[in-house]
Structure formats: structure tokens, C-alpha cells
Amino acid sequence: MQTHARGHLVYAAGGVLAVHTERGTSIVPANRVAWTPGGFEHHHRAHGDTDMRIVFLAPSAARLLPDRPAVFLASGLAREVLLALTGPRAHDDAAPGYSRSARARLLRVLVEELREAREQPLQLPEPRDDRLRAVARMLSDNPADNATLAELGRAVGAGTRTLSRLLRTELGMTFYEWRTQLRVCHALVLLADGHDTTRTAHACGWANPSSFIAAFTDLVGTTPGRYRAGS
């Protein structure tokens, strides 16, 4: 775990990244950008063959982005700016580097692009209530578990109405939305590790691949097959 005074953007040019903070876990597939504000304790984990790029933002730029962790879809322009800021010109002494003013202009363009970008529902919030945290651990350990909320509640000593209320107040989701999002996040990791669509669907709790493809596409914006192929 580490903490930075400045906020930072993490970009997955390839593969899948997970960014863990006290607020939860951001899943960052290729061509997405995770934002972590300054002061948040965090750590990163890579899945598959991952190309990770990091850009730090000064407070004047960071104030234009959310004050909480978030994941954004990277536009073509944002992607090229991120690659430019983290490419050889930024790290190789033999390559001509950007001047301070040029870098500042690129950062402004990047922040403006992210302000216009669609936020992705790939941030799994961390529950605060102990009973809800126990349910989250059970589902994370076995995303294929199809137990109902009532069955999970009996295992942790809480009723369905109590857990449903906690989900709404703490996470802003229904149980169905939460479990679907958790499963899709697990699916991103499995696909990055080389599993095919059918195997991933079954491992994450879908009875048939078509239902998995529909849920995955709704959250990620592309089909599992196209995502796995890198398009």
C-alpha cells in the first residue's frame, strides 16, 4: 500500500489493472483510465500481459476531476496524450523531452478529455457494514455462487430487508446490480488471463454465454470476444 500527495491517473494500454483503495476496487481494462485522488492509500495489481502507464496531476488540475476514485473510458485523444506523456520522451534521456510548458499543455488536454468522458461502472465500492463485507467476501471468493440474498443473509446473520437497505445506502445499488458488477469485474481478469468466453461465463455464474455477453457488453461497452481480441 502507498499514498501520494498528488492524485494520479493509471492507464492500461494493454491487459487489466486493479486499483485497490479504502473506498473499493477499480477494475481498469484496456483503454480505460483510473483516477485516484491524492491522499488515498492504494495499491495496484496487474492481470495478464499488462502495460501500465501512470501520470501524476498537480492540485490545480486534480481539482477538475472527482474527489473520489473513478474509472473513465479513454478517448482516442486521451489515449495518445497518455502514451506521449509516458513514452520514451518522458523517460529516455536519449530522446528529446517535452518542455515544462508543453507537458503542462498536454496535461490540460488530458484533463479536459476526461472531464467529458463517460465514467465507467467499474468501481466496486467497499462496504462498511460487517455483514455486507462478509457477503462481499463470499461472492468475491466464489462469483459463480447463485445463492439468493436471503440465503447469503442467513449465512451472515442479517435479513433480506436489512441487506437490501445497506446496499442502497452504502453502495447505491440493488443486489442484482452489485453482483452483476462484481461478476463482470472478475470476468475481465479471467479474460485477461486467457480464458475463453464460455469458460469465463460459467466461472462467473452465468448459465449461458449469451446472458454473460449481454451483461458484459452493457457494463464494458464491448463484447467479451472483442475485448479479449484487444479491439
Residue frames relative to the residue before (quaternion, step in Angstrom):
aa qw qx qy qz dx dy dz
M 1.0000 0.0000 0.0000 0.0000 0.00 0.00 0.00
Q 0.0109 0.7958 -0.6045 0.0338 3.56 -1.08 0.76
T 0.1935 -0.7638 0.6055 0.1115 3.54 -1.29 0.39
H 0.1326 -0.7829 0.6038 0.0705 3.58 -1.02 0.81
A 0.5191 -0.6296 0.4773 0.3261 3.56 -1.10 0.68
R 0.7258 0.3660 -0.2186 0.5399 3.57 1.11 -0.73
G 0.4901 -0.6237 0.5130 0.3281 3.53 -1.19 0.54
H 0.1106 -0.8157 0.5643 0.0624 3.58 -1.13 0.49
L 0.3429 -0.7022 0.5955 0.1865 3.48 -1.32 0.62
V 0.1209 -0.7707 0.6229 0.0579 3.55 -0.97 0.91
Y 0.1006 -0.8134 0.5729 -0.0022 3.53 -0.71 1.13
A 0.2448 -0.7495 0.5990 0.1397 3.55 -0.95 0.94
A 0.1891 -0.7909 0.5748 0.0908 3.58 -0.19 1.27
G 0.7740 -0.0377 0.0117 0.6319 3.56 1.28 -0.36
G 0.7556 0.3493 -0.2610 0.4887 3.59 -1.10 0.62
V 0.4596 -0.6509 0.5279 0.2938 3.55 -1.30 -0.41
L 0.1479 -0.7704 0.6160 0.0723 3.56 -1.01 0.89
A 0.1538 -0.7258 0.6558 0.1395 3.53 -1.27 0.51
V 0.1207 -0.7749 0.6187 0.0466 3.56 -0.87 1.01
H 0.1366 -0.8190 0.5564 0.0316 3.57 -0.48 1.23
T 0.0505 0.7638 -0.6418 0.0464 3.59 -0.92 0.97
E 0.6810 -0.4664 0.3471 0.4453 3.57 -1.28 0.04
R 0.6288 0.5376 -0.3359 0.4503 3.61 1.21 -0.34
G 0.7285 -0.3496 0.2570 0.5301 3.58 1.19 -0.43
T 0.5486 -0.6028 0.4742 0.3330 3.55 -1.29 -0.38
S 0.2001 -0.7489 0.6221 0.1104 3.55 -0.92 0.99
I 0.1999 -0.7561 0.6130 0.1121 3.57 -0.84 1.00
V 0.1021 -0.8296 0.5487 -0.0152 3.56 -0.64 1.18
P 0.1015 -0.7940 0.5978 0.0438 3.62 -0.09 1.22
A 0.7420 -0.4009 0.2891 0.4529 3.54 -1.32 0.15
N 0.8403 0.1651 -0.1698 0.4876 3.52 -1.14 0.88
R 0.5719 0.4791 -0.4319 0.5068 3.53 1.12 0.81
V 0.2413 -0.7615 0.5883 0.1259 3.55 -1.22 0.52
A 0.1988 -0.7729 0.5926 0.1089 3.57 -0.84 1.00
W 0.1971 -0.7707 0.6001 0.0838 3.54 -0.95 0.97
T 0.0210 -0.7745 0.6321 -0.0118 3.57 -0.88 1.03
P 0.3461 -0.7553 0.5101 0.2226 3.64 -0.44 1.11
G 0.6390 -0.5264 0.3989 0.3943 3.56 -1.25 0.41
G 0.7678 0.3741 -0.2734 0.4426 3.55 -1.13 0.69
F 0.5886 0.5635 -0.3792 0.4384 3.60 1.24 -0.17
E 0.3623 -0.6996 0.5694 0.2346 3.59 -0.78 1.00
H 0.1016 0.8199 -0.5465 0.1372 3.58 -0.76 1.00
H 0.0180 -0.7523 0.6490 0.1120 3.51 -1.39 0.03
H 0.3677 -0.7261 0.5490 0.1901 3.55 -1.26 0.58
R 0.0390 -0.7647 0.6409 0.0541 3.53 -1.23 0.52
A 0.2518 -0.7781 0.5621 0.1237 3.56 -0.87 1.00
H 0.1265 -0.7660 0.6269 0.0646 3.56 -1.16 0.74
G 0.8020 0.1833 -0.1678 0.5432 3.55 -0.84 0.97
D 0.6926 -0.4191 0.3628 0.4616 3.55 -1.31 -0.36
T 0.0259 0.8667 -0.4904 0.0880 3.56 0.16 1.35
D 0.1750 -0.7408 0.6431 0.0834 3.52 -1.09 0.91
M 0.0551 -0.8390 0.5408 -0.0225 3.59 -0.16 1.32
R 0.0735 -0.7788 0.6228 0.0150 3.58 -0.94 0.99
I 0.1128 -0.8000 0.5885 0.0314 3.60 -0.95 0.89
V 0.0332 -0.7744 0.6318 -0.0066 3.54 -0.99 0.94
F 0.2477 -0.7650 0.5789 0.1355 3.59 -0.80 1.03
L 0.2279 -0.7794 0.5737 0.1070 3.54 -1.12 0.76
A 0.4731 -0.6419 0.5287 0.2908 3.54 -1.08 0.81
P 0.6669 -0.5208 0.3425 0.4084 3.63 -1.14 0.51
S 0.6322 0.5474 -0.3487 0.4232 3.61 0.98 -0.72
A 0.6913 0.4304 -0.2706 0.5134 3.59 1.10 -0.65
A 0.6402 0.5596 -0.3246 0.4143 3.57 1.02 -0.84
R 0.6206 0.5730 -0.3512 0.4040 3.60 1.05 -0.66
L 0.6228 0.5454 -0.3400 0.4462 3.58 1.23 -0.31
L 0.6720 0.4449 -0.2816 0.5207 3.59 1.30 -0.18
P 0.6963 -0.4801 0.3045 0.4382 3.63 -1.18 0.32
D 0.4533 -0.6814 0.5058 0.2726 3.57 -1.23 0.53
R 0.6627 0.4056 -0.2838 0.5619 3.55 1.29 0.48
P 0.6211 -0.5291 0.3962 0.4211 3.61 -1.17 0.34
A 0.0522 0.7918 -0.6038 0.0758 3.58 -1.04 0.79
V 0.2568 -0.7328 0.6072 0.1684 3.55 -1.32 0.36
F 0.1061 -0.8037 0.5851 0.0228 3.57 -0.90 0.99
L 0.4682 -0.6124 0.5505 0.3205 3.52 -1.27 0.48
A 0.3349 -0.7539 0.5321 0.1907 3.59 -0.79 1.00
S 0.3489 -0.7091 0.5731 0.2166 3.57 -0.79 1.01
G 0.6829 -0.4678 0.3491 0.4392 3.56 -1.27 0.19
L 0.6625 0.5016 -0.3039 0.4660 3.57 0.99 -0.84
A 0.6466 0.5121 -0.3255 0.4623 3.59 0.94 -0.86
R 0.6346 0.5365 -0.3303 0.4476 3.56 0.99 -0.83
E 0.6879 0.4792 -0.2943 0.4588 3.59 0.85 -0.91
V 0.6326 0.5157 -0.3371 0.4693 3.59 1.04 -0.69
L 0.6423 0.5212 -0.3188 0.4627 3.59 0.96 -0.85
L 0.6653 0.4921 -0.3022 0.4731 3.58 0.94 -0.87
A 0.6472 0.5160 -0.3239 0.4581 3.58 1.01 -0.78
L 0.6954 0.4896 -0.2789 0.4460 3.57 0.91 -0.93
T 0.7657 0.3358 -0.1795 0.5184 3.59 1.15 -0.54
G 0.5080 0.6708 -0.4054 0.3572 3.60 1.28 0.14
P 0.8116 -0.2849 0.1889 0.4737 3.59 -1.28 -0.24
R 0.6337 0.5461 -0.3513 0.4205 3.60 1.00 -0.71
A 0.6784 0.4770 -0.2943 0.4751 3.58 1.22 -0.39
H 0.8114 0.2909 -0.1115 0.4945 3.58 1.13 -0.60
D 0.7026 0.4540 -0.2673 0.4784 3.60 1.12 -0.53
D 0.4013 -0.7434 0.4859 0.2242 3.56 -0.53 1.18
A 0.6469 0.5312 -0.3218 0.4424 3.59 1.17 -0.53
A 0.6588 0.4834 -0.3077 0.4875 3.59 1.25 -0.36
P 0.5263 -0.6280 0.4576 0.3453 3.60 -1.03 0.68
G 0.2864 -0.8007 0.5063 0.1434 3.59 -0.66 1.08
Y 0.5720 -0.5612 0.4630 0.3788 3.53 -1.33 0.21
S 0.4704 -0.6274 0.5287 0.3249 3.57 -1.11 0.63
R 0.6634 -0.4999 0.3606 0.4243 3.58 -1.23 0.35
S 0.6716 0.4967 -0.3100 0.4541 3.60 0.92 -0.83
A 0.6421 0.5160 -0.3258 0.4640 3.59 1.03 -0.77
R 0.6471 0.5094 -0.3191 0.4689 3.57 0.98 -0.82
A 0.6335 0.5298 -0.3311 0.4565 3.59 1.00 -0.81
R 0.6489 0.5108 -0.3206 0.4639 3.61 0.99 -0.79
L 0.6432 0.5150 -0.3217 0.4665 3.58 0.98 -0.82
L 0.6500 0.5131 -0.3200 0.4603 3.58 0.96 -0.82
R 0.6317 0.5238 -0.3408 0.4589 3.59 1.01 -0.71
V 0.6323 0.5198 -0.3249 0.4738 3.57 1.02 -0.82
L 0.6513 0.5264 -0.3145 0.4471 3.58 0.92 -0.90
V 0.6776 0.4855 -0.2995 0.4641 3.58 0.83 -0.95
E 0.6465 0.5140 -0.3275 0.4588 3.61 0.96 -0.78
E 0.6341 0.5218 -0.3299 0.4657 3.58 1.03 -0.75
L 0.6818 0.4813 -0.2948 0.4653 3.59 0.94 -0.84
R 0.6032 0.5523 -0.3605 0.4485 3.59 1.10 -0.61
E 0.7093 0.4282 -0.2447 0.5037 3.58 1.14 -0.63
A 0.5548 0.6468 -0.3783 0.3617 3.59 1.26 -0.32
R 0.5043 -0.6225 0.5072 0.3179 3.52 -1.29 0.46
E 0.3842 -0.7134 0.5343 0.2408 3.56 -0.78 1.02
Q 0.3478 -0.7635 0.5168 0.1701 3.55 -0.92 0.95
P 0.4199 -0.7091 0.5008 0.2646 3.63 -0.98 0.78
L 0.3923 0.7293 -0.4574 0.3240 3.57 0.84 1.03
Q 0.5123 0.5851 -0.4378 0.4511 3.55 1.21 0.59
L 0.1690 -0.7830 0.5932 0.0805 3.57 -0.50 1.20
P 0.2831 -0.7915 0.5113 0.1787 3.61 -0.29 1.17
E 0.4192 -0.6934 0.5326 0.2446 3.55 -1.17 0.66
P 0.3771 -0.7327 0.5115 0.2435 3.62 -0.61 1.06
R 0.3835 -0.7123 0.5394 0.2338 3.57 -1.21 0.54
D 0.6473 0.5246 -0.3221 0.4495 3.58 0.99 -0.80
D 0.5337 -0.6661 0.4201 0.3084 3.59 -0.86 0.97
R 0.6529 0.5154 -0.3275 0.4481 3.60 0.99 -0.76
L 0.6671 0.4814 -0.2976 0.4845 3.55 1.00 -0.81
R 0.6124 0.5381 -0.3448 0.4654 3.58 1.08 -0.68
A 0.6386 0.5224 -0.3253 0.4621 3.59 1.04 -0.76
V 0.6318 0.5073 -0.3282 0.4856 3.59 1.03 -0.77
A 0.6418 0.5319 -0.3259 0.4461 3.59 0.95 -0.87
R 0.6464 0.5096 -0.3256 0.4652 3.60 0.98 -0.80
M 0.6442 0.5280 -0.3249 0.4480 3.58 0.96 -0.86
L 0.7036 0.4549 -0.2726 0.4730 3.58 0.89 -0.89
S 0.6344 0.5214 -0.3335 0.4631 3.60 1.06 -0.67
D 0.6616 0.5012 -0.3031 0.4681 3.57 1.03 -0.80
N 0.8013 0.0655 -0.0128 0.5945 3.58 1.11 -0.66
P 0.1291 -0.8382 0.5252 0.0699 3.63 0.27 1.21
A 0.6160 0.5505 -0.3527 0.4394 3.61 1.20 -0.33
D 0.4599 0.6845 -0.4476 0.3457 3.60 1.27 -0.13
N 0.1755 -0.8132 0.5507 0.0677 3.58 -0.66 1.13
A 0.2532 0.7824 -0.5292 0.2091 3.59 1.15 0.51
T 0.4767 -0.6563 0.5039 0.2968 3.55 -1.09 0.73
L 0.6550 -0.4927 0.3781 0.4305 3.56 -1.27 0.23
A 0.6143 0.5431 -0.3485 0.4542 3.60 1.07 -0.67
E 0.6660 0.4947 -0.3032 0.4688 3.59 0.94 -0.87
L 0.6530 0.4906 -0.3147 0.4837 3.58 0.97 -0.79
G 0.6293 0.5480 -0.3289 0.4422 3.56 1.05 -0.77
R 0.6397 0.5169 -0.3325 0.4616 3.58 0.97 -0.77
A 0.6488 0.5305 -0.3174 0.4437 3.58 1.06 -0.71
V 0.7728 0.3245 -0.1789 0.5153 3.59 1.10 -0.62
G 0.5368 -0.6678 0.3852 0.3429 3.59 1.27 0.12
A 0.6253 0.4968 -0.3626 0.4803 3.58 0.97 0.83
G 0.4700 -0.6847 0.4868 0.2707 3.55 -1.10 0.73
T 0.6813 -0.4962 0.3581 0.4018 3.53 -1.32 0.37
R 0.6668 0.5074 -0.3078 0.4508 3.59 0.90 -0.90
T 0.6385 0.5237 -0.3271 0.4595 3.58 1.02 -0.78
L 0.6874 0.4723 -0.2885 0.4703 3.58 0.85 -0.95
S 0.6319 0.5266 -0.3378 0.4575 3.61 0.98 -0.76
R 0.6491 0.5056 -0.3154 0.4728 3.59 0.99 -0.82
L 0.6549 0.5093 -0.3144 0.4614 3.60 0.95 -0.85
L 0.6304 0.5344 -0.3308 0.4556 3.58 1.00 -0.77
R 0.6771 0.4816 -0.2947 0.4719 3.57 0.97 -0.84
T 0.7385 0.4383 -0.2516 0.4463 3.58 0.80 -0.99
E 0.7459 0.4057 -0.2277 0.4765 3.61 0.96 -0.82
L 0.8171 0.2542 -0.0949 0.5086 3.57 0.91 -0.93
G 0.3790 -0.7540 0.4672 0.2637 3.59 1.21 -0.29
M 0.6458 0.5005 -0.3129 0.4842 3.59 1.16 0.55
T 0.4657 -0.5860 0.5632 0.3500 3.51 -1.38 0.19
F 0.6633 -0.4867 0.3697 0.4319 3.56 -1.26 0.25
Y 0.6390 0.5300 -0.3301 0.4493 3.59 0.96 -0.86
E 0.6691 0.4978 -0.3049 0.4599 3.61 0.88 -0.91
W 0.6601 0.5197 -0.3053 0.4482 3.56 0.95 -0.91
R 0.6976 0.4624 -0.2889 0.4649 3.57 0.80 -0.99
T 0.6233 0.5305 -0.3492 0.4561 3.61 1.01 -0.71
Q 0.6667 0.4970 -0.3064 0.4633 3.58 0.90 -0.89
L 0.6364 0.5209 -0.3240 0.4676 3.59 0.98 -0.82
R 0.6769 0.4974 -0.2992 0.4527 3.58 0.91 -0.88
V 0.6446 0.5096 -0.3300 0.4647 3.59 0.96 -0.80
C 0.6332 0.5248 -0.3337 0.4607 3.59 1.01 -0.75
H 0.6373 0.4926 -0.3227 0.4969 3.59 1.02 -0.72
A 0.6344 0.5411 -0.3317 0.4413 3.58 1.00 -0.80
L 0.6118 0.5516 -0.3522 0.4442 3.62 1.00 -0.75
V 0.6595 0.4987 -0.3068 0.4713 3.58 0.98 -0.84
L 0.6672 0.5015 -0.3104 0.4549 3.61 0.90 -0.88
L 0.6483 0.5063 -0.3216 0.4690 3.59 0.96 -0.82
A 0.6420 0.5189 -0.3222 0.4635 3.60 1.02 -0.76
D 0.6831 0.4718 -0.2775 0.4835 3.56 1.15 -0.61
G 0.6620 -0.5721 0.2827 0.3932 3.57 1.27 0.20
H 0.4701 0.6738 -0.4564 0.3416 3.62 1.21 0.09
D 0.4500 -0.6870 0.4903 0.2919 3.59 -1.05 0.66
T 0.7306 -0.4617 0.2859 0.4139 3.57 -1.32 0.28
T 0.6773 0.5039 -0.3068 0.4396 3.59 0.84 -0.93
R 0.6721 0.4861 -0.2988 0.4719 3.57 0.87 -0.93
T 0.6496 0.5172 -0.3157 0.4592 3.58 0.98 -0.82
A 0.6265 0.5473 -0.3349 0.4424 3.58 0.97 -0.87
H 0.7021 0.4619 -0.2737 0.4678 3.58 0.81 -0.98
A 0.6541 0.5231 -0.3162 0.4455 3.60 0.99 -0.80
C 0.7415 0.3947 -0.2127 0.4991 3.58 1.16 -0.57
G 0.6975 -0.5523 0.2548 0.3789 3.58 1.22 0.42
W 0.5582 0.5870 -0.4189 0.4103 3.60 1.19 0.14
A 0.4574 -0.7077 0.4702 0.2624 3.57 -0.89 0.93
N 0.7988 0.0783 -0.0476 0.5946 3.58 1.12 -0.58
P 0.6175 -0.5962 0.3725 0.3528 3.59 -1.09 0.68
S 0.6180 0.5712 -0.3691 0.3945 3.61 0.99 -0.69
S 0.6413 0.5049 -0.3262 0.4769 3.61 1.00 -0.73
F 0.6343 0.5227 -0.3206 0.4708 3.56 1.04 -0.78
I 0.6518 0.5209 -0.3198 0.4490 3.59 0.89 -0.93
A 0.6550 0.5158 -0.3152 0.4534 3.59 0.96 -0.87
A 0.6852 0.4758 -0.2890 0.4696 3.62 0.88 -0.93
F 0.6474 0.5249 -0.3110 0.4567 3.57 0.98 -0.86
T 0.6748 0.4981 -0.2923 0.4594 3.57 0.89 -0.95
D 0.6302 0.5503 -0.3320 0.4358 3.57 1.02 -0.79
L 0.7392 0.4080 -0.2258 0.4859 3.61 0.97 -0.84
V 0.7771 0.3757 -0.1835 0.4704 3.58 0.84 -0.99
G 0.4584 -0.7152 0.4285 0.3079 3.58 1.15 -0.50
T 0.7547 0.1890 -0.1625 0.6069 3.56 1.28 0.17
T 0.5823 -0.5881 0.4175 0.3752 3.59 -1.19 0.39
P 0.6350 -0.5278 0.3841 0.4131 3.61 -1.17 0.40
G 0.6430 0.5368 -0.3278 0.4370 3.59 0.99 -0.78
R 0.6816 0.4614 -0.2871 0.4900 3.57 0.90 -0.89
Y 0.6278 0.5291 -0.3412 0.4577 3.56 1.01 -0.76
R 0.6699 0.5045 -0.2976 0.4562 3.57 0.92 -0.94
A 0.6745 0.4838 -0.2880 0.4776 3.57 1.12 -0.69
G 0.5324 -0.6669 0.3876 0.3487 3.58 1.27 -0.12
S 0.5456 0.6156 -0.4090 0.3951 3.61 1.19 0.25
